[in-house]
């Protein structure tokens, strides 16, 4: 529920605050030009005014956010040490566990789930004194590319409310785009940070697999999932990634590699930057306006001293098929835990079930076939009712691919192709520093346009899924606007653990252009 507290700043001052970057807001907070309460209240008022139409947030606890802001203000006045995000609002995708707060993954299955612990990312935000302003909407269990799969409501693109914001981190992207928060956390399994960032005209970064802890991230596909920052600019993302990155002993996939001070190095220009253009990314299906914007962005880089190399990633044509075998297989395994017994949604909550599966109260089931016993019905009905259509589709696809007789033909073969995709990238990065191209084949499409065509929806991930299969880093930065007034994103991909290079290259471009400063027309 949204809550509005008494305003402590004038409406004009509030409107000015919310259009500043995270970097600028921190400077003004530190200088005493505004308080965290004033800033937080400005964003809460913005949410209350616009989110009924956008649907970016699943939950906003205004009282808790203002209490966090007051705590920071009090400690600031007392001259006590503060974290690097002190007093700055941050929205968190509802896929990261937060102690005592509902973490739903936008699913009926977890509608009442309250984790007993914080995800490492959430713990780091709290340690940095961020104000956790709300939980953002998403595709259910992060499965989707349009944010129409939320069990509660779809998210609308702030640039055109009839269009999708991208998925699955569409709530986080829409919240930043609509200036309802300066920063947000997303997760990316096949493009779920970068695609929404592109469609909503913001900046989003998917770190290298292992750079940011996945502890407390509700798993979709464990070998592909990664948490990352979303903000107005590369500078904002550098600030947030600096908080998130680092080794975590609680996560066995976390890599013990020191994280640079991204916010300190981002302004350093890159000399002799070599950019790779992948010919397979400029073929059939690419919208002409998206292609024109991406090529114009490359020309901007050339004017800044970069050189361009033509590349081929020959196995990229198999990336979507490979991804949509591996990801559903891992989802089938990960989501098997939601059985209606230990936690999560249970069908027929009023019926008590014994260990043997017979109802303690109710009709005698001794003559019922095992396949239709009360216990089996409870399992079946809980999963049927608790999961949405897209989640069930992917579970069934993954279960089929993992079944006896099909494992070698599908899952094992997909893992072999995944290795070939990674080798393509390794060879490419021997020739270039970064790979550039489009993020999505088209700008944002209309809500409902592809819901009856899963294949068309999956093909929207054409340029992003290979990044996750290879485990490398990538980001989306705004690089244009279509004739319909819709944002277009530029895709930057780097070798593993080269996020510093990504951010510096993105900042170079954003210093020379103003696409990242443009906002949707909202009052």
C-alpha positions as CSV (number, residue, x, y, z in Angstrom):
1,X,0.0,0.0,0.0
2,X,1.2,3.5,-0.9
3,X,1.5,5.9,2.0
4,X,1.9,9.7,1.8
5,X,3.5,11.6,4.7
6,X,3.4,15.4,5.3
7,X,5.5,17.2,2.7
8,X,8.6,18.9,3.9
9,X,9.6,20.6,0.6
10,X,7.7,22.7,-1.9
11,X,6.3,21.0,-5.0
12,X,8.7,22.9,-7.4
13,X,11.6,21.8,-5.3
14,X,10.4,18.2,-5.2
15,X,10.0,18.2,-9.0
16,X,13.5,19.4,-9.4
17,X,15.0,16.8,-7.1
18,X,13.6,13.8,-8.9
19,X,15.2,14.8,-12.2
20,X,18.7,14.8,-10.9
21,X,21.1,11.9,-11.3
22,X,22.0,9.7,-8.3
23,X,25.5,11.2,-8.3
24,X,24.2,14.7,-8.1
25,X,21.6,13.8,-5.4
26,X,24.4,12.3,-3.2
27,X,26.4,15.5,-3.6
28,X,23.4,17.7,-2.6
29,X,22.6,15.4,0.3
30,X,26.2,15.6,1.6
31,X,26.2,19.4,1.2
32,X,23.0,19.8,3.2
33,X,21.1,21.2,0.2
34,X,18.3,18.7,0.9
35,X,17.6,16.0,3.5
36,X,17.0,12.4,2.8
37,X,13.4,12.7,4.1
38,X,12.7,15.5,1.6
39,X,14.2,13.4,-1.2
40,X,12.4,10.3,-0.2
41,X,9.1,12.1,0.2
42,X,9.5,13.6,-3.3
43,X,9.8,10.1,-4.8
44,X,7.0,8.7,-2.7
45,X,4.7,11.5,-4.0
46,X,5.8,10.7,-7.5
47,X,5.0,7.1,-7.0
48,X,1.6,7.9,-5.6
49,X,0.9,10.2,-8.5
50,X,1.9,7.9,-11.4
51,X,2.3,4.3,-10.4
52,X,-1.4,3.4,-10.6
53,X,-1.0,3.8,-14.4
54,X,2.4,2.3,-14.7
55,X,2.4,-0.6,-12.2
56,X,6.2,-0.5,-11.5
57,X,5.9,-1.3,-7.8
58,X,4.3,-4.2,-6.1
59,X,4.8,-2.8,-2.6
60,X,5.8,0.6,-1.2
61,X,6.1,1.0,2.6
62,X,6.3,4.8,2.9
63,X,6.5,4.8,6.7
64,X,9.5,2.4,6.7
65,X,11.3,4.4,3.9
66,X,10.8,7.7,5.7
67,X,12.1,6.1,8.9
68,X,15.2,5.0,7.1
69,X,15.6,8.5,5.7
70,X,15.2,10.0,9.1
71,X,17.9,7.7,10.5
72,X,20.3,8.8,7.9
73,X,19.5,12.5,8.4
74,X,20.0,12.2,12.2
75,X,23.3,10.5,11.8
76,X,24.4,13.0,9.2
77,X,23.6,15.9,11.5
78,X,25.5,14.2,14.3
79,X,28.6,13.8,12.1
80,X,28.5,10.0,12.3
81,X,30.0,7.8,9.5
82,X,27.6,7.0,6.7
83,X,27.5,4.5,3.8
84,X,28.2,5.4,0.2
85,X,24.5,5.6,-0.7
86,X,23.5,7.4,2.5
87,X,19.9,8.7,2.2
88,X,19.5,7.7,-1.5
89,X,16.3,5.8,-2.5
90,X,16.8,2.4,-4.2
91,X,14.1,0.2,-5.5
92,X,14.6,-3.6,-5.4
93,X,13.2,-6.2,-7.8
94,X,10.9,-8.5,-5.9
95,X,13.1,-11.5,-6.5
96,X,15.6,-10.7,-3.8
97,X,14.9,-11.9,-0.2
98,X,14.4,-9.3,2.4
99,X,14.1,-10.4,6.0
100,X,10.5,-10.3,7.3
101,X,9.2,-8.6,4.1
102,X,7.1,-10.4,1.5
103,X,9.2,-11.6,-1.5
104,X,6.8,-12.8,-4.1
105,X,8.6,-13.0,-7.4
106,X,5.3,-11.6,-8.8
107,X,3.8,-15.1,-8.3
108,X,0.8,-16.4,-6.4
109,X,3.0,-19.2,-5.4
110,X,5.0,-16.9,-3.0
111,X,2.4,-14.3,-2.4
112,X,2.7,-14.6,1.4
113,X,6.3,-15.7,1.6
114,X,8.4,-13.7,4.1
115,X,12.1,-14.7,4.1
116,X,13.9,-15.2,7.4
117,X,17.1,-13.5,6.0
118,X,18.4,-10.8,3.7
119,X,19.9,-11.5,0.3
120,X,23.5,-10.4,0.3
121,X,22.6,-7.6,-2.2
122,X,19.9,-6.3,0.1
123,X,22.3,-6.5,3.1
124,X,24.9,-4.5,1.2
125,X,22.3,-1.8,0.3
126,X,21.3,-1.5,4.0
127,X,25.0,-1.3,5.0
128,X,25.5,1.5,2.4
129,X,22.6,3.3,4.1
130,X,20.3,3.3,1.0
131,X,16.7,4.0,1.6
132,X,14.8,0.9,0.3
133,X,11.8,2.6,-1.2
134,X,9.9,-0.3,-2.6
135,X,9.7,-3.7,-4.3
136,X,9.4,-3.6,-8.1
137,X,7.1,-5.6,-10.3
138,X,8.5,-8.3,-12.7
139,X,7.6,-11.2,-14.9
140,X,6.7,-14.1,-12.6
141,X,9.9,-15.8,-11.4
142,X,11.7,-13.6,-13.9
143,X,10.3,-15.6,-16.8
144,X,9.4,-13.2,-19.6
145,X,10.5,-10.4,-21.8
146,X,7.6,-8.0,-21.5
147,X,6.6,-7.8,-17.9
148,X,3.1,-9.1,-18.8
149,X,3.6,-12.3,-16.9
150,X,3.3,-10.8,-13.4
151,X,0.6,-12.5,-11.4
152,X,-0.6,-9.2,-10.0
153,X,-0.6,-6.7,-12.9
154,X,1.5,-5.9,-16.0
155,X,3.9,-3.0,-16.1
156,X,3.4,-0.2,-18.6
157,X,6.2,1.6,-20.4
158,X,6.3,5.3,-19.1
159,X,7.1,6.5,-22.7
160,X,3.9,5.0,-24.0
161,X,1.5,3.3,-21.5
162,X,0.1,1.1,-24.3
163,X,3.5,-0.6,-24.7
164,X,5.6,-3.0,-22.7
165,X,8.6,-1.9,-20.6
166,X,10.6,-5.1,-21.4
167,X,11.2,-7.9,-18.9
168,X,11.7,-9.4,-16.6
169,X,13.0,-6.3,-14.7
170,X,10.4,-4.1,-16.3
171,X,9.2,-2.7,-12.9
172,X,12.7,-1.6,-12.0
173,X,13.3,0.0,-15.5
174,X,10.0,1.7,-15.5
175,X,10.5,3.1,-12.0
176,X,13.8,4.7,-12.9
177,X,12.5,5.9,-16.3
178,X,9.5,7.5,-14.7
179,X,11.7,9.2,-12.1
180,X,10.1,7.3,-9.2
181,X,13.5,6.2,-7.9
182,X,17.0,7.3,-8.9
183,X,18.4,3.7,-8.7
184,X,17.0,0.2,-8.9
185,X,18.2,-3.4,-8.7
186,X,17.4,-5.8,-11.5
187,X,18.3,-9.4,-12.3
188,X,19.3,-10.7,-15.7
189,X,19.0,-14.3,-16.9
190,X,18.8,-13.8,-20.6
191,X,18.5,-10.0,-21.0
192,X,16.2,-9.0,-18.2
193,X,18.2,-6.0,-17.1
194,X,19.3,-4.8,-20.6
195,X,16.1,-5.3,-22.5
196,X,14.0,-3.2,-20.1
197,X,16.8,-0.6,-19.9
198,X,16.7,-0.3,-23.7
199,X,12.9,-0.1,-24.0
200,X,12.6,2.4,-21.1
201,X,15.5,4.7,-22.1
202,X,17.8,4.1,-19.0
203,X,21.1,2.5,-18.4
204,X,21.4,-1.1,-17.1
205,X,24.3,-3.4,-16.5
206,X,24.5,-7.2,-16.3
207,X,27.8,-8.0,-14.5
208,X,29.9,-11.0,-15.2
209,X,28.6,-14.2,-13.7
210,X,30.1,-14.4,-10.2
211,X,30.8,-10.7,-9.8
212,X,27.7,-10.0,-7.6
213,X,26.4,-12.5,-5.0
214,X,23.3,-14.5,-5.9
215,X,22.7,-15.5,-2.2
216,X,19.1,-14.7,-1.5
217,X,18.2,-14.3,-5.2
218,X,15.2,-16.6,-5.8
219,X,16.6,-18.9,-8.6
220,X,15.2,-19.2,-12.1
221,X,18.2,-20.6,-13.9
222,X,21.2,-20.9,-11.5
223,X,24.0,-20.9,-14.1
224,X,22.5,-17.8,-15.9
225,X,21.0,-15.5,-13.2
226,X,22.9,-12.4,-12.3
227,X,22.0,-9.3,-10.2
228,X,22.9,-5.8,-11.5
229,X,22.3,-2.0,-11.3
230,X,19.9,0.1,-13.2
231,X,20.0,3.9,-13.3
232,X,19.9,7.0,-15.4
233,X,23.5,6.9,-16.5
234,X,26.7,4.9,-16.5
235,X,27.9,7.0,-13.5
236,X,24.9,6.0,-11.5
237,X,25.3,2.3,-12.4
238,X,29.0,2.5,-11.4
239,X,28.0,3.9,-8.0
240,X,25.6,1.1,-7.4
241,X,27.7,-1.7,-8.8
242,X,30.5,-0.6,-6.4
243,X,28.2,-1.4,-3.5
244,X,26.9,-4.7,-5.0
245,X,30.2,-6.3,-6.3
246,X,32.5,-8.5,-4.3
247,X,33.1,-12.0,-3.1
248,X,30.5,-13.6,-0.9
249,X,31.4,-16.9,0.9
250,X,27.7,-17.6,1.1
251,X,27.5,-18.0,-2.7
252,X,29.6,-20.8,-4.1
253,X,29.5,-19.2,-7.5
254,X,30.8,-15.9,-6.3
255,X,34.3,-15.3,-7.6
256,X,37.0,-14.1,-5.3
257,X,38.3,-11.3,-7.6
258,X,38.7,-7.8,-6.2
259,X,36.2,-5.3,-7.5
260,X,37.6,-2.0,-8.8
261,X,36.4,1.4,-7.5
262,X,34.1,1.9,-10.5
263,X,33.0,5.4,-9.5
264,X,36.6,6.6,-9.3
265,X,37.8,5.3,-12.6
266,X,34.7,5.9,-14.8
267,X,35.8,9.3,-16.0
268,X,39.1,8.0,-17.3
269,X,38.9,7.9,-21.1
270,X,39.8,4.7,-23.0
271,X,42.6,5.1,-25.4
272,X,42.7,3.1,-28.7
273,X,39.3,1.5,-28.0
274,X,38.6,-1.3,-30.4
275,X,34.9,-2.0,-31.0
276,X,33.5,-5.1,-32.7
277,X,30.4,-5.1,-34.9
278,X,28.9,-8.6,-35.2
279,X,27.6,-9.2,-38.6
280,X,25.0,-11.7,-37.3
281,X,23.4,-8.9,-35.2
282,X,22.5,-6.8,-38.3
283,X,20.5,-9.3,-40.3
284,X,16.8,-10.1,-40.9
285,X,14.4,-9.0,-38.2
286,X,16.3,-5.9,-37.1
287,X,14.1,-2.8,-37.1
288,X,15.7,-0.2,-39.5
289,X,15.4,2.6,-36.9
290,X,17.2,0.4,-34.3
291,X,19.9,-0.4,-36.8
292,X,20.4,3.2,-37.7
293,X,20.6,4.3,-34.1
294,X,23.2,1.6,-33.3
295,X,25.3,2.5,-36.3
296,X,25.1,6.2,-35.5
297,X,26.3,5.4,-32.0
298,X,29.3,3.6,-33.5
299,X,30.1,6.7,-35.5
300,X,30.1,8.7,-32.3
301,X,32.6,6.3,-30.8
302,X,34.7,6.6,-34.0
303,X,34.7,10.4,-33.6
304,X,36.0,9.8,-30.0
305,X,39.0,7.8,-31.4
306,X,37.7,4.3,-31.4
307,X,38.3,1.9,-34.3
308,X,35.7,-0.6,-35.5
309,X,36.4,-4.2,-36.5
310,X,33.9,-6.5,-38.3
311,X,33.3,-9.7,-36.4
312,X,31.5,-13.0,-36.6
313,X,30.0,-15.0,-33.8
314,X,29.1,-18.1,-35.9
315,X,27.2,-20.0,-33.2
316,X,25.1,-17.0,-32.2
317,X,22.3,-18.3,-34.5
318,X,21.9,-21.2,-32.0
319,X,21.8,-19.0,-28.9
320,X,18.0,-18.7,-28.5
321,X,17.5,-22.4,-29.0
322,X,20.3,-23.2,-26.6
323,X,19.0,-20.8,-24.0
324,X,15.5,-22.0,-24.2
325,X,16.7,-25.5,-23.4
326,X,19.1,-24.8,-20.6
327,X,17.1,-22.1,-18.8
328,X,13.8,-24.2,-18.7
329,X,15.8,-27.3,-17.6
330,X,17.3,-25.4,-14.6
331,X,13.9,-23.8,-13.9
332,X,12.3,-27.3,-13.8
333,X,14.8,-28.3,-11.2
334,X,14.7,-25.0,-9.2
335,X,11.0,-24.7,-9.1
336,X,10.4,-28.3,-8.0
337,X,10.7,-27.1,-4.4
338,X,7.4,-25.3,-4.7
339,X,5.2,-28.2,-3.9
340,X,2.6,-26.8,-1.5
341,X,4.2,-28.6,1.5
342,X,7.1,-26.7,3.0
343,X,6.2,-23.1,2.0
344,X,4.4,-21.2,-0.7
345,X,0.9,-21.6,-2.0
346,X,-1.1,-24.7,-1.1
347,X,-4.3,-25.6,-2.8
348,X,-7.2,-26.4,-0.4
349,X,-5.6,-24.8,2.6
350,X,-8.4,-26.0,4.8
351,X,-7.7,-29.7,4.2
352,X,-5.2,-31.4,6.5
353,X,-3.0,-34.1,4.9
354,X,-1.1,-36.8,6.7
355,X,2.3,-38.2,5.8
356,X,0.6,-41.0,4.0
357,X,-1.5,-38.7,1.9
358,X,-4.9,-39.5,3.4
359,X,-7.0,-36.6,4.6
360,X,-7.3,-36.6,8.4
361,X,-10.7,-35.1,7.8
362,X,-12.9,-36.0,4.9
363,X,-14.0,-39.0,2.8
364,X,-12.2,-42.3,3.0
365,X,-9.7,-42.4,0.2
366,X,-8.5,-46.0,0.7
367,X,-10.0,-47.1,-2.7
368,X,-8.7,-44.1,-4.7
369,X,-5.9,-44.8,-7.2
370,X,-2.5,-43.5,-6.1
371,X,-2.4,-41.1,-9.1
372,X,-5.5,-39.4,-7.7
373,X,-4.8,-39.6,-4.0
374,X,-5.4,-36.5,-1.8
375,X,-1.7,-35.9,-1.6
376,X,-1.2,-36.1,-5.3
377,X,-4.1,-33.8,-5.9
378,X,-2.7,-31.3,-3.4
379,X,0.7,-31.3,-5.2
380,X,-0.9,-31.0,-8.6
381,X,-3.5,-28.4,-7.7
382,X,-1.0,-26.3,-5.7
383,X,1.4,-26.1,-8.7
384,X,-1.4,-25.6,-11.2
385,X,-3.0,-22.8,-9.3
386,X,0.2,-21.2,-7.9
387,X,2.1,-20.9,-11.2
388,X,1.1,-18.8,-14.2
389,X,1.0,-20.0,-17.8
390,X,4.5,-18.9,-18.8
391,X,6.1,-20.5,-15.7
392,X,4.2,-23.7,-16.3
393,X,5.2,-23.7,-20.0
394,X,8.9,-23.5,-19.1
395,X,8.7,-26.1,-16.3
396,X,7.1,-28.5,-18.7
397,X,9.6,-27.8,-21.5
398,X,12.5,-28.3,-19.1
399,X,11.1,-31.4,-17.5
400,X,10.7,-32.9,-21.0
401,X,14.2,-32.1,-22.0
402,X,15.6,-33.6,-18.8
403,X,13.5,-36.8,-19.1
404,X,15.0,-40.2,-19.8
405,X,15.7,-40.6,-23.5
406,X,15.8,-36.9,-24.2
407,X,18.6,-35.7,-21.9
408,X,21.4,-36.4,-24.3
409,X,19.5,-35.1,-27.3
410,X,18.5,-31.8,-25.8
411,X,20.2,-30.7,-22.5
412,X,23.6,-32.3,-23.1
413,X,23.7,-31.0,-26.6
414,X,22.7,-27.5,-25.5
415,X,25.6,-27.5,-23.0
416,X,28.0,-28.4,-25.8
417,X,26.7,-25.5,-27.9
418,X,27.0,-23.2,-25.0
419,X,30.7,-23.9,-24.8
420,X,31.0,-23.1,-28.5
421,X,29.2,-19.8,-28.0
422,X,31.7,-18.9,-25.2
423,X,34.6,-19.8,-27.4
424,X,33.2,-17.5,-30.1
425,X,33.3,-14.6,-27.6
426,X,36.8,-15.6,-26.4
427,X,38.1,-15.4,-30.0
428,X,36.3,-12.1,-30.6
429,X,37.8,-10.5,-27.5
430,X,41.3,-11.3,-28.8
431,X,40.6,-8.8,-31.5
432,X,38.5,-6.1,-29.8
433,X,38.0,-4.6,-26.4
434,X,34.2,-4.4,-26.6
435,X,31.4,-5.7,-28.8
436,X,28.6,-3.2,-29.7
437,X,25.2,-3.6,-31.4
438,X,21.5,-3.5,-30.8
439,X,19.9,-4.7,-27.5
440,X,16.5,-5.6,-29.0
441,X,15.3,-6.1,-32.5
442,X,12.6,-3.4,-32.2
443,X,11.6,-0.7,-29.8
444,X,8.9,-1.5,-27.3
445,X,5.9,-3.4,-28.7
446,X,2.3,-3.0,-27.6
447,X,0.9,-4.8,-24.6
448,X,-0.8,-8.0,-25.7
449,X,0.9,-8.0,-29.1
450,X,2.9,-11.2,-28.5
451,X,1.3,-12.9,-25.6
452,X,-0.3,-15.5,-27.9
453,X,3.0,-16.2,-29.7
454,X,5.7,-17.4,-27.3
455,X,8.2,-17.9,-30.1
456,X,8.0,-14.3,-31.1
457,X,8.5,-13.3,-27.5
458,X,11.5,-15.6,-27.1
459,X,13.1,-14.2,-30.3
460,X,13.0,-10.7,-28.8
461,X,16.0,-12.0,-26.7
462,X,18.0,-12.7,-29.8
463,X,20.9,-10.3,-29.0
464,X,21.0,-10.7,-25.2
465,X,20.8,-14.4,-24.3
466,X,24.3,-15.3,-25.6
467,X,25.8,-13.0,-23.0
468,X,24.4,-15.1,-20.2
469,X,25.3,-18.3,-21.9
470,X,28.9,-17.1,-22.1
471,X,28.9,-15.6,-18.5
472,X,30.3,-12.3,-19.7
473,X,29.4,-8.7,-18.8
474,X,27.2,-6.4,-20.8
475,X,25.1,-3.3,-20.5
476,X,22.5,-1.2,-22.3
477,X,22.8,2.5,-22.8
478,X,20.3,4.9,-24.5
479,X,21.3,5.7,-28.1
480,X,18.3,7.1,-29.8
481,X,14.5,7.5,-30.1
482,X,12.3,6.0,-32.8
483,X,9.9,8.0,-35.0
484,X,7.2,6.9,-32.6
485,X,9.1,8.5,-29.7
486,X,10.3,5.2,-28.2
487,X,13.8,4.7,-26.7
488,X,16.4,2.6,-28.4
489,X,19.3,1.0,-26.6
490,X,22.9,0.2,-27.5
491,X,24.4,-3.1,-26.4
492,X,28.0,-3.1,-25.0
493,X,29.6,-6.5,-24.2
494,X,32.9,-7.1,-22.6
495,X,35.2,-9.9,-21.6
496,X,34.6,-11.5,-18.1
497,X,35.2,-9.1,-15.2
498,X,35.8,-6.1,-17.5
499,X,32.9,-4.1,-16.0
500,X,35.2,-1.2,-15.4
501,X,35.9,-1.0,-19.2
502,X,32.2,-1.2,-20.0
503,X,31.4,1.6,-17.6
504,X,34.2,3.8,-18.9
505,X,33.2,3.2,-22.5
506,X,29.5,4.0,-21.7
507,X,30.5,7.2,-19.9
508,X,32.6,8.3,-22.9
509,X,29.5,8.0,-25.1
510,X,27.2,9.7,-22.5
511,X,29.5,12.6,-22.2
512,X,29.2,13.1,-26.0
513,X,25.5,12.6,-26.2
514,X,22.3,13.4,-24.2
515,X,20.1,10.4,-24.9
516,X,20.4,9.2,-21.3
517,X,19.1,12.6,-20.1
518,X,15.8,12.3,-22.0
519,X,12.7,11.5,-20.1
520,X,9.2,10.4,-20.9
521,X,6.6,13.2,-21.1
522,X,5.0,13.0,-17.6
523,X,3.7,15.8,-15.3
